[in-house]
Amino acid sequence: MKNIKLYNATIKAYILDAIEMDADAPTDKEKLQYLYNTFMSEAYYPDALKRHGNLTNVFTEWSRGLPSTFNIAFSNYDIMELLKSWDVITDATPLKKQDAFIENYWNYMSSRVFTLMSRAGVKYA
């Protein structure tokens, strides 16, 4: 995907669509607040920051554990297909580079979630 605004909009839509909650037409802020609240109740514990370094890293580890409310691509195959659909990689991308994109995927998605939360005005620690 060459256009950065289109790319950012695509990722935002993907993240918001991946948040599952029982509500009729929730706003972006409501979805993101729900995701944050669920994350905090399921994954945050007193030593979490000490163990992982920062809240984004705690979120990354939580999202790797298949949380019930955040259904992003999980398997390497699904991640690769997603990245192909976003024109980030192609079938011709070397395997070593594909592996690097897969490893970075988790940190990148977590970072994007917190960026969206901040822009939406979600209060977080």
N, C-alpha and C positions, 0 to 999 in steps of 0.2 A: 504494500500500500504506500504510494508515494506522497499523498497529501496528508500532512501531519494532523490537520484539523479533522479530516475524515477518519484517520487512524484513531485519534483520541476519542472521537464520538463513537466509533465502533467498539472500542474497549469499554467505554462507559456503559454503553447499552448491554454489552456482554455481561459485565459485572452486575448491573442492576437486574438483568433477567435471571441471573444465577441465584439471586436472593429469594428464598421461598418463605413466604409468610401468609398467614390466614387473614387477609384483609382485602376489601374491595377497593381497587385502584389506589393503592398507597402512593404517596409522593416519593420522590427520590430520597428526600431527607428521612422520611419515615422508614423506608426500606433500609437505608444505611444505619439509622439509629437502632433498628431492630437487629441488624447483623452485629453491630458493635455490642449491644446488650447481651445477645446470645453468646458471642465470643467471650465476653467478660465472665459470664456465669459458667461457661463450660471449660474455659482454658486458663483463666487468670487465677493465680494463687500467690501467696506471699513472696515466694522466691523466684517467681517467673522472670522478672526483670534481671535478677542476678544471674540466673541460668542462661538466658537468651540475649541479654544485653540491652534490648529495647522492645517496645510494644509491637513494632512491625515484625520483628523476628518471632515474637510469641505468636502473633497472628499467622505468620508463615507456617510455623509448626502445627498450629491448630488446623489450618486449611489443608495441610497434607494428610490429616487424619480423617478425611471425608466427613466434615461436619454436616449435620442434617439440614441446616438452613442455607448453606452456601455450596451450590452444585456447579463448580467449575470443572473443566477437563482435568482428569486425574491420571489416567494411564498415559504412558509415554506415547502410545499410538494416537490417542485422542488429542494430546497436546500438540503433536506433530501435525495432525490434520487441521487443528485450529490455527496454528501458525501458518500453514499453507494457505488457509482461507483468508488470512490477513496479509498475504504476500510477504511474509517475513522470511520464509524459506521456500525452497522448491525441492522437487525430487533430486535435483542435481547438487543440492547442498551437501558438502562432505559430512560423513558420519560424526567426526569429531566436533564439527561446528554444530550439528544437530544436537548432540549431547550437551554442549554448552548452553544452547537455547533452552533445552528442557530443564537443566539445573537452574538457570536464571529465571525461568517462568514463575516459580513459586515466589521468589523475592520480588519480582517485578509486579505480579498481581497484587501482592500484599501492599506494596508501595502505592500502587494505583488506588487501591481501596481507601487507604488513609488520605490520599490526596482528594478523592471524591468526598470523603467524610468532612474534611476540612472546608472544602468549597461549599458544601451543603449546610455548614453550620452545626454539624454533629459535635456534641461535647464529648471529648474523650481525654483520658489521662495523659 
